[in-house]
């Protein structure tokens, strides 16, 4: 528990990651407030369109947070509205930082969520933060642009930028790959349509990721970029085989050309050395345990 109550403002608090993070921070003794859009169902969740600077300023004037964790954004890579991707991921993030300066509310730490997708398709086995990003789609370009913008605030604000690799868990939207696969097995469907089968990803559990955000918020370092990842890659076919074993039957795979992305990142495995150096521990959850949790969840 924290020795005295401090306020944490989490943007996108009602999203997949935000729900787990809010619960974790609350149990640790923090006063957690959230930015949501377009509507709120809780007193501590404030409705705010982050693309509107004045609305963001009003939130900061009201809450005066000690910490900010900025999760709000478009997170689905093939999101169809390109303008919305940039409006929210780039200019929404800019409004968060500008609102801090305009109000004079200077948090102890601002954690910004970028994405490991900024690395693109690097010709290396394991990706660390020193690798030059080469994004290959509008989602990852918007995240890298956000990072470049945020760097210009490093001398004025205590900012830490995260690059989370893939992660999943109970409650993730069904449009994402792992929930889609698990749902097919839970419903005992005999066939599943997929896209690229040769992709390899570094998957973490959302509960681990929430814990990493909390520890990064509490650490003393700033003006850094850090991967959030497990350090281990797993192929799509390995995931299917794990689910075959878990469910007790083999599903038939059908390749749907509509799901095949021409510019898909083939391998995305991260180095977590820097993460461990900052949070000094890594309470990882095995991917087998994550799949079982999702499969057995009511």
GIGI-V129155 format. One record per pair of residues at least 24 apart in sequence whose ideal C-beta (glycine too) atoms are under 10 Angstrom apart, sorted by the first residue. I is the first residue (numbers start at 1). J is the second residue. If there is no record, write none. Layout:
# GIGI-V129155
i={I | I}
j={J | J}
This chain:
# GIGI-V129155
i={1 | 1 | 1 | 1 | 2 | 2 | 2 | 2 | 2 | 2 | 3 | 4 | 5 | 5 | 5 | 5 | 6 | 6 | 6 | 6 | 6 | 6 | 6 | 6 | 6 | 6 | 7 | 7 | 7 | 7 | 7 | 7 | 7 | 7 | 7 | 7 | 7 | 8 | 8 | 8 | 8 | 8 | 8 | 8 | 8 | 8 | 8 | 8 | 8 | 8 | 8 | 8 | 9 | 9 | 9 | 9 | 9 | 9 | 9 | 9 | 9 | 9 | 9 | 9 | 9 | 9 | 9 | 9 | 9 | 9 | 9 | 9 | 10 | 10 | 10 | 10 | 10 | 10 | 10 | 10 | 10 | 10 | 10 | 10 | 10 | 10 | 10 | 11 | 11 | 11 | 11 | 11 | 11 | 11 | 11 | 11 | 11 | 11 | 11 | 11 | 11 | 11 | 11 | 11 | 11 | 11 | 12 | 12 | 12 | 12 | 12 | 12 | 12 | 12 | 12 | 12 | 12 | 12 | 13 | 13 | 13 | 13 | 13 | 13 | 13 | 13 | 14 | 14 | 14 | 14 | 14 | 14 | 15 | 15 | 15 | 15 | 15 | 15 | 15 | 16 | 16 | 16 | 16 | 16 | 16 | 16 | 16 | 16 | 16 | 16 | 16 | 16 | 17 | 17 | 17 | 17 | 17 | 17 | 17 | 17 | 17 | 17 | 17 | 17 | 17 | 18 | 18 | 18 | 18 | 18 | 18 | 19 | 19 | 19 | 19 | 19 | 20 | 20 | 20 | 20 | 20 | 20 | 20 | 20 | 20 | 20 | 20 | 21 | 21 | 21 | 21 | 21 | 21 | 21 | 21 | 21 | 21 | 21 | 22 | 22 | 23 | 23 | 24 | 24 | 24 | 24 | 24 | 25 | 25 | 25 | 25 | 25 | 25 | 28 | 28 | 30 | 30 | 30 | 30 | 30 | 31 | 31 | 31 | 32 | 32 | 32 | 33 | 33 | 33 | 33 | 33 | 33 | 34 | 34 | 34 | 34 | 34 | 35 | 35 | 35 | 35 | 35 | 35 | 35 | 35 | 36 | 37 | 37 | 37 | 48 | 48 | 48 | 48 | 49 | 49 | 49 | 49 | 50 | 50 | 50 | 50 | 50 | 50 | 50 | 50 | 50 | 50 | 51 | 51 | 51 | 51 | 51 | 51 | 51 | 51 | 52 | 52 | 53 | 53 | 53 | 53 | 53 | 53 | 53 | 53 | 54 | 54 | 54 | 55 | 55 | 56 | 56 | 56 | 56 | 56 | 56 | 56 | 56 | 56 | 56 | 57 | 57 | 57 | 57 | 57 | 57 | 57 | 58 | 58 | 59 | 59 | 59 | 59 | 60 | 60 | 60 | 60 | 60 | 60 | 60 | 60 | 60 | 61 | 61 | 61 | 61 | 61 | 62 | 62 | 63 | 63 | 64 | 64 | 64 | 64 | 64 | 65 | 65 | 65 | 65 | 65 | 66 | 66 | 66 | 66 | 66 | 66 | 67 | 67 | 67 | 67 | 67 | 67 | 67 | 67 | 67 | 68 | 68 | 68 | 68 | 68 | 68 | 68 | 68 | 68 | 68 | 68 | 68 | 68 | 68 | 68 | 69 | 69 | 69 | 69 | 69 | 69 | 69 | 69 | 69 | 69 | 69 | 69 | 69 | 70 | 70 | 70 | 70 | 70 | 70 | 70 | 70 | 70 | 70 | 70 | 70 | 71 | 71 | 71 | 71 | 71 | 71 | 72 | 72 | 73 | 73 | 73 | 73 | 73 | 73 | 73 | 73 | 74 | 74 | 74 | 74 | 75 | 75 | 75 | 75 | 75 | 75 | 75 | 75 | 75 | 76 | 76 | 76 | 76 | 77 | 77 | 77 | 77 | 77 | 77 | 77 | 77 | 77 | 77 | 77 | 77 | 78 | 78 | 78 | 78 | 78 | 78 | 78 | 79 | 79 | 79 | 79 | 79 | 81 | 82 | 82 | 82 | 82 | 82 | 83 | 84 | 85 | 85 | 85 | 85 | 85 | 85 | 85 | 86 | 86 | 86 | 86 | 86 | 86 | 87 | 88 | 88 | 89 | 89 | 89 | 89 | 89 | 89 | 89 | 89 | 89 | 89 | 89 | 89 | 90 | 90 | 90 | 90 | 90 | 90 | 90 | 90 | 90 | 91 | 91 | 91 | 91 | 92 | 93 | 93 | 93 | 93 | 93 | 93 | 93 | 94 | 94 | 94 | 94 | 94 | 94 | 96 | 97 | 97 | 97 | 97 | 97 | 97 | 97 | 97 | 98 | 100 | 100 | 100 | 100 | 101 | 101 | 101 | 106 | 106 | 106 | 107 | 107 | 107 | 107 | 108 | 108 | 108 | 108 | 108 | 109 | 109 | 109 | 109 | 109 | 109 | 109 | 109 | 109 | 109 | 109 | 110 | 110 | 110 | 110 | 110 | 110 | 110 | 110 | 110 | 111 | 111 | 111 | 111 | 111 | 111 | 111 | 111 | 111 | 111 | 111 | 111 | 111 | 112 | 112 | 112 | 112 | 112 | 112 | 112 | 112 | 112 | 112 | 112 | 113 | 113 | 113 | 113 | 113 | 113 | 113 | 113 | 113 | 114 | 114 | 114 | 114 | 114 | 114 | 114 | 114 | 114 | 114 | 114 | 114 | 114 | 114 | 114 | 114 | 115 | 115 | 115 | 115 | 115 | 115 | 115 | 115 | 115 | 115 | 115 | 115 | 116 | 116 | 116 | 116 | 116 | 116 | 116 | 116 | 116 | 116 | 116 | 116 | 116 | 116 | 116 | 116 | 117 | 117 | 117 | 117 | 117 | 117 | 117 | 117 | 117 | 117 | 118 | 118 | 118 | 118 | 118 | 118 | 118 | 118 | 119 | 119 | 119 | 119 | 119 | 119 | 119 | 120 | 120 | 120 | 120 | 121 | 121 | 121 | 121 | 121 | 121 | 122 | 122 | 122 | 122 | 122 | 123 | 124 | 124 | 124 | 125 | 125 | 125 | 125 | 126 | 126 | 126 | 126 | 126 | 126 | 126 | 126 | 126 | 126 | 126 | 126 | 127 | 127 | 127 | 127 | 127 | 127 | 127 | 127 | 127 | 127 | 128 | 128 | 128 | 128 | 128 | 128 | 129 | 129 | 129 | 129 | 129 | 129 | 129 | 129 | 129 | 129 | 129 | 130 | 130 | 130 | 131 | 131 | 131 | 133 | 133 | 135 | 135 | 136 | 136 | 136 | 136 | 136 | 137 | 137 | 137 | 137 | 140 | 140 | 147 | 150 | 150 | 151 | 151 | 153 | 154 | 154 | 154 | 155 | 157 | 157 | 158 | 158 | 158 | 158 | 159 | 159 | 159 | 159 | 160 | 160 | 160 | 160 | 160 | 160 | 160 | 160 | 160 | 160 | 160 | 161 | 161 | 161 | 161 | 161 | 161 | 162 | 162 | 162 | 162 | 162 | 162 | 162 | 162 | 162 | 162 | 163 | 163 | 163 | 163 | 163 | 163 | 163 | 164 | 164 | 164 | 164 | 164 | 164 | 164 | 164 | 164 | 164 | 164 | 165 | 165 | 165 | 165 | 165 | 165 | 165 | 165 | 165 | 165 | 165 | 165 | 165 | 165 | 165 | 166 | 166 | 166 | 166 | 166 | 166 | 166 | 166 | 166 | 166 | 166 | 166 | 167 | 167 | 167 | 167 | 167 | 167 | 167 | 167 | 167 | 167 | 167 | 167 | 167 | 167 | 167 | 168 | 168 | 168 | 168 | 168 | 168 | 168 | 168 | 168 | 168 | 168 | 168 | 169 | 169 | 169 | 169 | 169 | 169 | 169 | 169 | 169 | 169 | 169 | 169 | 170 | 170 | 170 | 170 | 170 | 170 | 170 | 170 | 170 | 170 | 171 | 171 | 171 | 172 | 172 | 177 | 177 | 177 | 177 | 177 | 178 | 178 | 178 | 178 | 178 | 178 | 178 | 178 | 179 | 181 | 181 | 181 | 181 | 181 | 181 | 181 | 181 | 181 | 182 | 182 | 182 | 182 | 182 | 182 | 182 | 182 | 182 | 182 | 182 | 182 | 183 | 183 | 184 | 184 | 184 | 184 | 185 | 185 | 185 | 185 | 185 | 185 | 185 | 185 | 185 | 185 | 185 | 186 | 186 | 186 | 186 | 186 | 186 | 188 | 188 | 188 | 188 | 189 | 189 | 190 | 190 | 190 | 190 | 191 | 191 | 191 | 191 | 192 | 192 | 192 | 192 | 192 | 192 | 192 | 193 | 193 | 193 | 193 | 193 | 193 | 193 | 193 | 194 | 194 | 194 | 194 | 194 | 194 | 194 | 194 | 194 | 195 | 195 | 195 | 195 | 195 | 195 | 195 | 195 | 195 | 196 | 196 | 196 | 196 | 196 | 196 | 196 | 196 | 196 | 197 | 197 | 197 | 197 | 197 | 197 | 197 | 198 | 198 | 198 | 198 | 198 | 198 | 199 | 199 | 199 | 199 | 199 | 199 | 199 | 199 | 199 | 199 | 199 | 200 | 200 | 200 | 200 | 200 | 200 | 200 | 200 | 200 | 200 | 200 | 201 | 201 | 201 | 201 | 201 | 201 | 201 | 201 | 201 | 201 | 201 | 201 | 201 | 201 | 202 | 202 | 202 | 202 | 202 | 202 | 202 | 202 | 202 | 202 | 202 | 202 | 202 | 202 | 202 | 203 | 203 | 203 | 203 | 203 | 203 | 203 | 203 | 203 | 203 | 203 | 204 | 204 | 204 | 204 | 204 | 204 | 204 | 204 | 204 | 204 | 204 | 205 | 205 | 205 | 205 | 205 | 205 | 205 | 205 | 205 | 205 | 205 | 206 | 206 | 206 | 207 | 207 | 207 | 207 | 208 | 208 | 208 | 208 | 208 | 209 | 211 | 211 | 211 | 211 | 211 | 211 | 212 | 212 | 212 | 212 | 212 | 212 | 212 | 213 | 214 | 215 | 215 | 215 | 215 | 215 | 215 | 215 | 216 | 216 | 216 | 218 | 219 | 219 | 219 | 219 | 220 | 221 | 221 | 221 | 221 | 224 | 224 | 225 | 226 | 226 | 226 | 226 | 226 | 226 | 226 | 226 | 226 | 227 | 227 | 227 | 227 | 227 | 227 | 228 | 228 | 228 | 228 | 229 | 229 | 229 | 229 | 229 | 229 | 230 | 230 | 230 | 230 | 230 | 230 | 230 | 230 | 230 | 231 | 231 | 231 | 231 | 231 | 231 | 231 | 231 | 231 | 232 | 232 | 232 | 232 | 232 | 232 | 233 | 233 | 233 | 233 | 234 | 234 | 235 | 238 | 239 | 239 | 242 | 242 | 242 | 242 | 242 | 243 | 243 | 243 | 243 | 245 | 245 | 246 | 246 | 246 | 246 | 246 | 246 | 247 | 247}
j={27 | 28 | 29 | 30 | 28 | 29 | 30 | 31 | 66 | 218 | 29 | 29 | 29 | 30 | 31 | 66 | 30 | 31 | 32 | 65 | 66 | 67 | 107 | 108 | 217 | 218 | 31 | 32 | 33 | 44 | 63 | 64 | 65 | 66 | 67 | 68 | 107 | 32 | 33 | 34 | 63 | 65 | 66 | 67 | 68 | 69 | 107 | 108 | 109 | 111 | 214 | 217 | 33 | 34 | 35 | 44 | 46 | 59 | 60 | 62 | 63 | 64 | 65 | 66 | 67 | 68 | 69 | 70 | 96 | 105 | 107 | 110 | 34 | 35 | 36 | 44 | 45 | 65 | 67 | 68 | 69 | 70 | 71 | 72 | 111 | 213 | 217 | 35 | 36 | 37 | 46 | 48 | 50 | 56 | 59 | 68 | 69 | 70 | 71 | 72 | 73 | 92 | 93 | 96 | 112 | 113 | 36 | 37 | 50 | 69 | 70 | 71 | 72 | 73 | 75 | 88 | 92 | 113 | 40 | 42 | 44 | 45 | 46 | 69 | 71 | 72 | 39 | 40 | 41 | 42 | 45 | 72 | 71 | 72 | 73 | 75 | 171 | 172 | 173 | 71 | 75 | 167 | 168 | 169 | 170 | 171 | 172 | 173 | 176 | 179 | 206 | 209 | 69 | 71 | 75 | 113 | 164 | 167 | 169 | 171 | 172 | 206 | 209 | 210 | 213 | 45 | 69 | 71 | 72 | 210 | 213 | 169 | 170 | 171 | 206 | 210 | 169 | 170 | 171 | 205 | 206 | 207 | 208 | 209 | 210 | 211 | 213 | 69 | 71 | 206 | 207 | 209 | 210 | 211 | 212 | 213 | 214 | 217 | 69 | 210 | 207 | 210 | 207 | 210 | 211 | 213 | 214 | 67 | 69 | 210 | 213 | 214 | 217 | 214 | 218 | 66 | 67 | 214 | 217 | 218 | 63 | 65 | 66 | 65 | 67 | 69 | 59 | 62 | 63 | 64 | 65 | 68 | 59 | 63 | 69 | 71 | 72 | 59 | 63 | 68 | 70 | 71 | 72 | 92 | 96 | 72 | 72 | 88 | 92 | 72 | 92 | 95 | 99 | 87 | 88 | 92 | 95 | 87 | 88 | 89 | 91 | 92 | 93 | 94 | 95 | 96 | 99 | 84 | 87 | 88 | 90 | 91 | 92 | 94 | 95 | 92 | 95 | 91 | 92 | 94 | 95 | 96 | 98 | 99 | 102 | 95 | 99 | 102 | 95 | 99 | 92 | 94 | 95 | 96 | 97 | 98 | 99 | 100 | 102 | 103 | 95 | 98 | 99 | 100 | 102 | 103 | 105 | 99 | 103 | 96 | 99 | 103 | 105 | 96 | 99 | 100 | 101 | 102 | 103 | 104 | 105 | 107 | 99 | 102 | 103 | 104 | 105 | 103 | 105 | 103 | 105 | 103 | 104 | 105 | 106 | 107 | 100 | 105 | 107 | 108 | 110 | 105 | 106 | 107 | 108 | 109 | 217 | 107 | 108 | 109 | 110 | 111 | 158 | 214 | 217 | 218 | 96 | 97 | 99 | 100 | 105 | 107 | 108 | 109 | 110 | 111 | 112 | 157 | 158 | 159 | 217 | 107 | 109 | 110 | 111 | 112 | 113 | 160 | 162 | 210 | 213 | 214 | 216 | 217 | 96 | 97 | 110 | 111 | 112 | 113 | 114 | 146 | 150 | 159 | 161 | 162 | 111 | 112 | 113 | 162 | 164 | 213 | 96 | 113 | 112 | 113 | 114 | 115 | 139 | 142 | 143 | 146 | 138 | 139 | 142 | 143 | 113 | 115 | 117 | 139 | 143 | 164 | 172 | 173 | 176 | 139 | 173 | 175 | 176 | 115 | 117 | 136 | 137 | 138 | 139 | 140 | 176 | 261 | 263 | 264 | 265 | 137 | 138 | 139 | 175 | 259 | 261 | 264 | 137 | 138 | 139 | 142 | 175 | 138 | 137 | 138 | 139 | 141 | 142 | 138 | 142 | 137 | 138 | 139 | 140 | 141 | 142 | 143 | 138 | 139 | 141 | 142 | 145 | 146 | 142 | 142 | 146 | 113 | 114 | 115 | 138 | 139 | 140 | 141 | 142 | 143 | 144 | 145 | 146 | 141 | 142 | 143 | 144 | 145 | 146 | 147 | 148 | 149 | 142 | 145 | 146 | 149 | 146 | 142 | 143 | 145 | 146 | 147 | 149 | 150 | 145 | 146 | 149 | 150 | 152 | 153 | 150 | 146 | 149 | 150 | 152 | 153 | 156 | 157 | 159 | 153 | 153 | 156 | 157 | 159 | 153 | 156 | 157 | 156 | 157 | 158 | 157 | 158 | 159 | 217 | 158 | 217 | 218 | 220 | 222 | 157 | 158 | 159 | 160 | 216 | 217 | 218 | 219 | 220 | 221 | 222 | 150 | 153 | 157 | 158 | 159 | 160 | 161 | 217 | 222 | 158 | 159 | 160 | 161 | 162 | 212 | 213 | 214 | 216 | 217 | 219 | 222 | 226 | 143 | 146 | 147 | 149 | 150 | 153 | 159 | 160 | 161 | 162 | 225 | 143 | 146 | 161 | 162 | 163 | 164 | 209 | 213 | 228 | 140 | 142 | 143 | 144 | 145 | 146 | 147 | 150 | 161 | 162 | 163 | 164 | 225 | 226 | 227 | 228 | 139 | 140 | 142 | 143 | 144 | 146 | 147 | 162 | 163 | 164 | 165 | 166 | 140 | 143 | 162 | 163 | 164 | 165 | 166 | 201 | 202 | 227 | 228 | 229 | 265 | 268 | 269 | 270 | 141 | 142 | 143 | 144 | 163 | 164 | 165 | 166 | 265 | 268 | 142 | 143 | 144 | 145 | 146 | 147 | 163 | 225 | 144 | 163 | 165 | 227 | 265 | 268 | 270 | 144 | 263 | 265 | 268 | 263 | 264 | 265 | 266 | 267 | 268 | 265 | 266 | 267 | 268 | 269 | 267 | 267 | 269 | 271 | 233 | 267 | 269 | 271 | 202 | 227 | 229 | 231 | 232 | 233 | 267 | 269 | 270 | 271 | 272 | 273 | 163 | 165 | 202 | 227 | 229 | 267 | 268 | 269 | 270 | 271 | 227 | 270 | 271 | 272 | 273 | 274 | 161 | 163 | 224 | 225 | 226 | 227 | 270 | 271 | 273 | 274 | 275 | 225 | 271 | 274 | 227 | 270 | 271 | 163 | 225 | 263 | 265 | 261 | 262 | 263 | 264 | 265 | 261 | 263 | 264 | 265 | 263 | 265 | 225 | 223 | 225 | 223 | 225 | 223 | 222 | 223 | 224 | 223 | 222 | 223 | 220 | 221 | 222 | 223 | 222 | 223 | 224 | 225 | 213 | 216 | 217 | 219 | 221 | 222 | 223 | 224 | 225 | 226 | 278 | 216 | 222 | 223 | 224 | 225 | 226 | 209 | 212 | 213 | 216 | 224 | 225 | 226 | 227 | 228 | 275 | 225 | 226 | 227 | 228 | 229 | 270 | 275 | 202 | 204 | 206 | 209 | 212 | 213 | 226 | 227 | 228 | 229 | 270 | 201 | 202 | 203 | 204 | 209 | 227 | 228 | 229 | 230 | 231 | 233 | 268 | 269 | 270 | 272 | 199 | 201 | 202 | 203 | 204 | 209 | 229 | 230 | 233 | 234 | 268 | 270 | 201 | 202 | 203 | 204 | 205 | 206 | 207 | 208 | 209 | 210 | 212 | 228 | 229 | 230 | 290 | 201 | 203 | 204 | 205 | 206 | 209 | 239 | 287 | 290 | 291 | 293 | 294 | 204 | 205 | 206 | 207 | 208 | 209 | 210 | 285 | 290 | 293 | 294 | 297 | 205 | 206 | 207 | 290 | 293 | 294 | 295 | 296 | 297 | 298 | 206 | 294 | 297 | 206 | 294 | 201 | 203 | 236 | 239 | 259 | 203 | 236 | 239 | 243 | 287 | 290 | 291 | 294 | 294 | 236 | 239 | 240 | 242 | 243 | 251 | 291 | 294 | 295 | 239 | 243 | 246 | 247 | 290 | 291 | 292 | 293 | 294 | 295 | 296 | 297 | 294 | 295 | 240 | 243 | 247 | 251 | 240 | 243 | 244 | 246 | 247 | 248 | 249 | 251 | 291 | 294 | 295 | 243 | 247 | 294 | 295 | 296 | 297 | 247 | 248 | 249 | 251 | 251 | 252 | 249 | 250 | 251 | 252 | 251 | 252 | 253 | 254 | 240 | 243 | 251 | 252 | 253 | 254 | 256 | 252 | 253 | 254 | 255 | 256 | 257 | 258 | 259 | 236 | 237 | 240 | 253 | 254 | 255 | 256 | 259 | 260 | 236 | 255 | 256 | 257 | 258 | 259 | 260 | 261 | 264 | 236 | 255 | 259 | 260 | 261 | 262 | 264 | 265 | 266 | 235 | 236 | 237 | 240 | 253 | 255 | 260 | 235 | 236 | 237 | 264 | 266 | 267 | 233 | 234 | 235 | 236 | 237 | 261 | 264 | 265 | 266 | 267 | 268 | 233 | 234 | 235 | 236 | 237 | 238 | 265 | 266 | 267 | 268 | 269 | 229 | 230 | 232 | 233 | 234 | 235 | 236 | 239 | 265 | 266 | 267 | 268 | 269 | 270 | 227 | 228 | 229 | 230 | 231 | 232 | 233 | 234 | 267 | 268 | 269 | 270 | 271 | 272 | 287 | 229 | 230 | 232 | 233 | 234 | 239 | 268 | 269 | 287 | 290 | 291 | 228 | 229 | 230 | 231 | 232 | 270 | 272 | 284 | 285 | 287 | 290 | 230 | 283 | 284 | 285 | 286 | 287 | 289 | 290 | 291 | 293 | 294 | 285 | 290 | 293 | 283 | 285 | 290 | 293 | 282 | 283 | 284 | 285 | 290 | 285 | 279 | 281 | 282 | 283 | 284 | 285 | 272 | 275 | 276 | 278 | 279 | 282 | 283 | 279 | 279 | 275 | 278 | 279 | 280 | 281 | 282 | 283 | 275 | 278 | 279 | 279 | 277 | 278 | 279 | 280 | 278 | 274 | 277 | 278 | 279 | 274 | 278 | 274 | 270 | 272 | 273 | 274 | 275 | 276 | 277 | 278 | 279 | 270 | 271 | 272 | 273 | 274 | 275 | 270 | 272 | 275 | 279 | 268 | 269 | 270 | 271 | 272 | 275 | 269 | 270 | 272 | 275 | 282 | 284 | 285 | 286 | 287 | 269 | 270 | 271 | 272 | 273 | 275 | 276 | 282 | 284 | 269 | 270 | 272 | 284 | 286 | 287 | 267 | 268 | 269 | 270 | 269 | 287 | 267 | 287 | 287 | 291 | 287 | 288 | 291 | 292 | 295 | 291 | 292 | 294 | 295 | 288 | 291 | 288 | 291 | 292 | 294 | 295 | 296 | 291 | 295}
